[in-house]
Amino acid sequence: MTYRLLFPFLPMNCHQRIVLSCVALAAIAGCGSPPTVPPRDVPTIDAAEVTEPDASDAGEAGRFVMQPCEARPGAFAPLSTRCQHFVDQRGRVVVLRGINARVDGVFDVSFDDGRAPLQPIPAFEMDDAVRMRQLGFNFLRLPINWSGVEPRMATPPAYDDAYISRVRAVIDIARRAGLLVLVDFHQDAYSKEIGEDGAPGWAIKVDGWSPLAGPLTADELARRRTSSTVLRAFEVFFGPTADGTFLRGRFAAMAAEVARRLRGDDVVIGYEIFNEPIAADDQCLALAQQVGAAIRAADPSKLLVFQPPATRNLIDSARVPTEPFPLPGAVYAPHIYTLALTGTEAARRTFTIDTLRPSHANAAREARAWGVPTLVTEWGYDPNGIRMEDYVTAQLELQDEYGESAALWLWKERSQNSWGLFSYDTTSGRWTEREGLRRAMARVYPEAISGWPKTWSYERRAARFELVFEGSAQVSAPNVLYIPSPDDYVANFTVSCDGRVVQPSRDPMTGRVEVACSGPGEHRVVVQPAR
């Protein structure tokens, strides 16, 4: 999550103005003189310059209306795409509710030359995956690093078999727990050698840089993210020089090798090409095309997940493209952190759901212009922050309204700001679930829909869920709902299809409930407390 600490000095009221550093923007755009640490006196961008929601998307009471679709699904597995949604091999629309987990031995922040690791990274074990599934998460976003896959410069390239085996071991754990996996080629501040994670040291083509070590405090990470070395490294990687061309080629080959090693794995849904790129729109697109084509050649069955420039994390919008994404099976992956990264205390005390809505409305427009589904691969909030439960509830309601799939940041963290669903006790070494965050996350949602959705929503106070969809003669597989445990929902509930009460059973290990309600015409599935 590059921008959590990138501009710690920037106040921002999301309705009034968005504050950015001119120098950092020049670096992100890949133009101008070599970047330096941003000054504290920065110009402002008025909120009027941020994209507003499209009125054509609004239904009753300003709610977003999901668009119908006549397209056929693509030929990918285990999930494919169809207009703004994912679909499974049985023709059902699939909703992904996931979580990020940085895994010890995979999230590469340690060194073999005696330097202290940057930070402690939690292990990921079977109990973690099982608990994820019990809490309603159906996929894991797994960050892996170029420095782990290809730690040393060699010709031809040499890849670390032991590292890739550790990646595969996490995927196998997810498989046994019933989780899908999105493999994320992750970076934060370009490289562990100068920032936090990402590229190997040999891929830093900047003069005069020195390798850094841990421990990596929040303040130190903030300084690294805005250092001239890190910003120049991005400028070279995305830029037009021979070094940039070489690095992008090696990165694409590395990603293709991972895809080749995992080819045919029915748990891996796809590959996220580059986390939070600090680059211009055209540079991001060029990299996504190059790496996406290399991955697709290595494994034709997987989805290609691409991100807009990382500035979207701050301004809640990205440039709307004029043409669809050029490769099939692509997925648009913005990150949504409205208020979470730069909001003032006053803004966090007074926000409403409409404060958070523009980022989702803009994401829907951006994805529609690309011609692909939206998968918000990061969203989150300080678990001890002001009105945390209100914030999480509002974001989940907006994800439902806009038909988004999304992944929470983060499962466990015992460094930096200690986000995550668990707190860590340094004395006992024990992890404890944050009950307030868990309860805020708990809600009924559709995992698979036996037709094309029109709306779905969950009223938290009434504990009532409703799904409306258009059925099809070609889709007969049951709907699949996630219903939280009685600890976070109700012990006794009813499920109805078109007003007729059905008697499905809930799997206590996964929370899954199958509801037979399909066929041509409009259907309505309702879950509510028993009377």
N, C-alpha and C positions, 0 to 999 in steps of 0.2 A: 504494500500500500504506500506508494511513493510519496503522496502529498499529505499524509497525516501530519508530518513535521516539516514539510518542505519550506513553507513560509510561516513560521510560528508568530511572526510579528505583525501579520496582516489581519486587522479587524474586518469583519464583513457582516453586514446585514443583508440577508438574501433577497429582501424586497426593495432595498434602497440602492445599494451599490456594491459592486464586486471589485475588490482591490487586487491589482497584480503588479509585479515588478516589471518595468520596461526592459531591463537587462535580461531577466529570465525569459520574458516572452521572445526577445530577439534570439536567445539561444534555442528555445523551443521551435521557433520558426526556421532555424538553420540559416540565419542571415546576420549580417552586421559584423562588428568586431568581436574578437574572442570574449566570451562572457566572464563576468566577475561576480563576486558576491553582491546580491541585490542591495541597494541602499534602503534606508528606513523611510525616506520621504518618497512616496510612490504616487503616480497618477491614478486616477480612478476611471472606471468604466461605468457609466450610468446603467441602471437596471433596464432602461428602455432599450438598450442595445442587445439584451439577452432575448433569445427567441421566446415568443409567447405561445401558449397552446393554440392549436388550430381549432377554430370554432366548428369546422366540419366534423371533428371527432367527438363533439359534445352531444350527449343525449339529454335525458331528463335531469334536471337539477345540476347540469354541468358535468355529469358523469361521462367518461369515455365510453364509446360504443365499439365493440370489437367488430372488425370488418369481415364480411363473408368472403369466401374463397372458392374459386372454380378450378384452381390449379391441381395437378396431380402431385403426390409426394415424390421426392427424389429417391434414388436407389442407394440408400446408405443404411448402415446397421451399427449398433442396435437401434439407433434412432435416426430418422430422416427429418427433413423440413418440408413444410407446406405453408406458403405465405408466412404469416406471423407466428406460426406455432410449430412445435415438434410433433412428430407422429411415430407410432411404433409399427411393428411389422404386421399388426392386426388392424391397422387403419385408425386407431384411436389417437386423439390429441393427448399429448403427454405434457404434464406440468412438472418442472424440475424445481424442487426446493432443496437447496444444498448448503454446504458449509465448507469453508476453507480450513485446512489443517497443515501447518508447517511441521514436518516430521524429522526427527533426529536421524542423521545419516543420509537424508535426502535434501533437506534445506541446507545448503552448503555454506556454513559460516565458520568453519574451523580451518586450521593450518597444520602442515606437517613439518614446519621448520622451527618449532618452539614458541611461536607467538600464541598469545592467549586467544581462545575463541571469541568471536564477537558477542555472542549471547548464548544462553542455554536454550536449546530447542527440545520440546517434549517428545518423548517416544510415542509411537502410535501402535496400539495393541488391539487385540480382538475385542476387549471390553469397550474400547473407544468406539469402534465401528458399530458394535451392537447397540450401544447407547445412542449413537447418532440416529440409527434406524428407528429405535423406539421413540425418539423425540420428533419423528416426522421428516427427517432429512432423507432424501432418496438418492442424492449424489454427493460425491466428494470432489471438490476442486483441489487438486494435488499440485502444489508448486514444486517444480524441479529446476535445476540450474545448469546452464551451459558449463560452468566451471566444474561441476560434478561429472557431466557426461564426457567432456573433452578437456581435462585439466592441463594437458601439456601440448605444446606445439610440435607437430610431427608431420612428415610428408611420406606417404599418404597419412591422412588423419588417423589417430589412434584413440579409440573410445574405451572408457573404463567399464569393463564387464562387471566388476563388483558393484559399482554404483548403479548400473542399470538393473542388476539383480535386486538391489534394495528397493528400487522403484517398483519392480515387479512384485516384490513381497508385499508392499502396501496394497497394490491392486488386488492381490490374492486375498488379503484380509477383507477388503471391501467386498469382494465377490461373495465370500462366505457369510457376510452380514446382510447381503441383499442390496448393496449400494452400487450405483454406477460411478464412473470416474471420468473426470475431465482432467487431462494432463496439461498443466499450465507451464509454459516456458517463462519463468519468472525472473524479474530483476527488480532491485531497489537500489537506486544510486549507482547503477551500472555494474559494479563488481564488488565482491567482498574485499578486494585488495585496496580499494579507495573509497568504498561506500558500505553497502550491507550485503548484497548478494547479486549474482548474475553472471557476468562474463569472466572467463579465466584471465589471469594476469597478462598472458601473452597477447590478449585481445585489447589491451589498453594502448592505443597508439597516440600517446601524449608525451611530450618531452618533459623530463624532469620530475616525474611523479615518484612518490615514495610509498612502499607498502605499509599499510596501517595494521593495527591490531585491536583487540578488545581489552576490557569490556566496552561495549557500545551503549553508552547511556543515551537517554532521549535527547539531551542537549548536544552531545557529540554527533549523533545521527543527523540532527538538524543542520549542523555546520557542514557535515559531509555532503548532504544533499544539495547544498547551494554552493559548494566549492567550485572554483574555476576548473580544477582537474576533472571533476565529475561532469560538469557541463560541457567541457571540451571533448571528453570521451564520447558523449552522445553526439556532439556535432560531427566528429570524425565518422562514427559508426553510420550515421544516417546521411552523411554528406557525399559530394561527388568525387572525392579524391580516390586514388588507387587503393589507399588503405581502407577506405569505406567500402569500396567494391569488394575487396578481398574479404573483409570481415563479414559482410552480409552473405557472401557465398559460403563461408565456413559455417556460419550460423544456420543457414538453410540446410547444408549437408548434415550438420549435427541433428537438427530436428527430424530430417528424413530418416536418419539412422535409428533414432528412438522409435519412430513410427514403424520402421521395418522390423525392429525387434519385437514390437507389440502387435504386429499385424494379425488380424483375425481375432483378437481378444474381444469377446462379446460383452465385456464390462466397460471397456473404454469407449466413450461416446465420441471423443474427438480430441483436438489439440488446440490450445490457446496459444497463438503465435508469438506474442510479445506483450508482457505486462507493462501497462502504463508508459507507452513510448513518449519520450521527450523529443518531439519532432513535429514538423509541419504535416498538414493533412496529406499532401501528395507523397511525402516521404513515408508516412505510415501505410498508405495504400500500396506503394511500390514494394515495401517489405512484406506486407501481408500477401500480395500476389506471388512474390518470389518464393517465400517460405511455404505458402499454401500449395503452390504447384509442386514443390519438392516433396512435401508430405503426401499429397495426393498420388504422386507417382509411386511412393513407397507403400502406401496403404489406401487404395481407392474407396474404402468403405466408411471412412471417418469424416466427421464434421470439422470444418475449419472455422475457428472462433477468433475474431479479430477485434481490436480495440481502436477507439479514436485517440487523438492526442490526450496526454494526461491532464492538460489544462481543463478538460471537461469536469474533472473532479472539483474544480474551484468555481466554474462559471455555469455549471449545470446545462450546458448545451455544446454541441459540436456543429461543424459545417454540414449542412444538408447536401448530400451529393446530387448530381444531376443525372447520373447513370447508375444502374444496379451494380452490385458487386460482381466482378467478372468471372468468379469461379462458383460452380454449383455447390450446394451443401454448406454454405457459409452462414455464420451466426454473428450478429452484432453484440458486442460485450462492453457497454459502458459501465462505469462505476458510479454509484450514487451515494454521495456523502453530504448532501445538503445540511448545513449547520454543523455537522459532526466534526469537520476539520477546522473551520475558521469562523464559526458563528460566535457572536458576542454572548455574554451571559444574559443580557436583556432579550436578545433574539431567541435564545433557548427557553426563556421563561414564558414567552408570549406567542410562540409559533402555533399555527393550526395546521390541519391537513392541507389546506390550500397553500400554505407556505412551502410545503414539500412537493406539491403537485407539478410545478413547471418542469422539473428534471425528468419526470416520468412522461409527461406530455411531449417534451422535446425528444426523448429517446424513442417514443413510438413513431414520431414523424421521421426521425433519422433512419430508423430501421426500415420503415416502409419505403423510403426513398432508395435504400440499399436493396430492397426486395428480399429481406431476410427476417428471421425471428430475432427477438431481443432476449439475451441472457445476461442479466446484471450479475457479473461474476464477483463483485464486491459491493457490499453495503454494510453499514454498521454504525455503532455509536458507543461512546464510553459507557460501560455497564454501571458505573457510579455517577454518571452525568445527570445534569438537571433534566427532570421529566423523562427519564430514560424509557419508562414503560409507555408513556404517551407517544414518544418518538417511534419506538419499535412497532407499536400497534398501527400508527398512521402509515408507516412505510409498508407494512404487510397489507393493509387495506388498499393502498395504491397499487401494489403488485397484483393483487386480485383484480382490481378494476381494470388495469391495463393489460391483463392477461400475460403478465411477465413471469418468466422463470428467473430465479435469483439464488445467490449463494452468500450467506452471512460471513463476515469477517469477525470472529475467528473462533476456533474450537478451544484451544488452550494457548495461553501466553504468560510467561513468567519474566518478561523483560520489557523494556520500553514503557509503554503505558498500561501494560497488563490488561488488554482487552480480552474478550472471550467469554464463553459460557461457564468457565470455571475460574475460581480464585485459587491462588497457590500459597501455602503456608511454608515459609522458608525454614521454620524450626522443625516441623514434623515431616516436611517433604510431601504433604498430602494435597491433593486437588479436591476442591469442594464445589459442587454445582451452585451457581448463582440462581437462587430460587426465583427472584423477581424477573430476571431476564428469561429464564425458562418459561415462566408463566406468560410473559408477554409474547413469547414466540408461539405458544400453544394455540392452535386453531385448526378447525376442520378445513381441508382443501382437497381439490380433485387431483389425484395422481394420473388418472387416465380417464378420458371422456369418450363415450360411445357415439361420437358424432362431432359436429362443428359447434364450438361454444358461442353463445351470445353474451352471457354474463355469468359470473359466479361471485359470491360475496359471503362474508361471515360477519354476523353481528355479535360482537364479543359479549356485550352485556346480556343479551337474550340467549346467547349460546346457540344461535340459529344460523344454519348454512343453507344456501340455495344455489342451485346450478340450473341454468336454462341452456339447452342446446338443441340443434337441429339434427335429428337422426338421419340415418342412411340405410338403405337396403344392403349396402356393401359392408356395414360394420355391425356385427352381432356380439362381439366380445363385451363382457360386462364393464360398467364403470368401476373404477377403483377410487375410493376415498381414503384419506388419512383422517382418523379420528383419535384425538389425544386420549391418554389414559384417564381413568376416573379422578386421579389426583389433580389433573389440570383441566378436565372437562366436566362431565357428569357421569354418574354410575349407570343411569338408565336413560336411554335415548330412543327415539323412533326414527326410522328412515322411510320415506315415501317416494314413490314414482308416480307422477301424474295424479297425485291425491290418493293413491292406493298404498296402504302401509305394507311394507315388505319386512322380512325377518332375517336380515343378513347377520353373520357372526363377525366379530372383530378379532383379528389375530393379535394376541397380546404382545408378541415379539416385534411386530412391525406397525401395529395400529391400522393395518389395511382392512377395508371393508369392501367387498364386491357387491355391486348393486346391478341386477339385471334390469335394464331399462333402455331399450333401443328400438330400432326400426324407423321407417320414414316418418317425418313430421316432427313437431316441436315436443320436447320432453322437459319435465321439471322434476328435479330431485331435491328433496328437503331433508335435512337432519336437524332435529331439535330435541330438547329435553322431554322425556315422557311425562304426561300429565297424570 
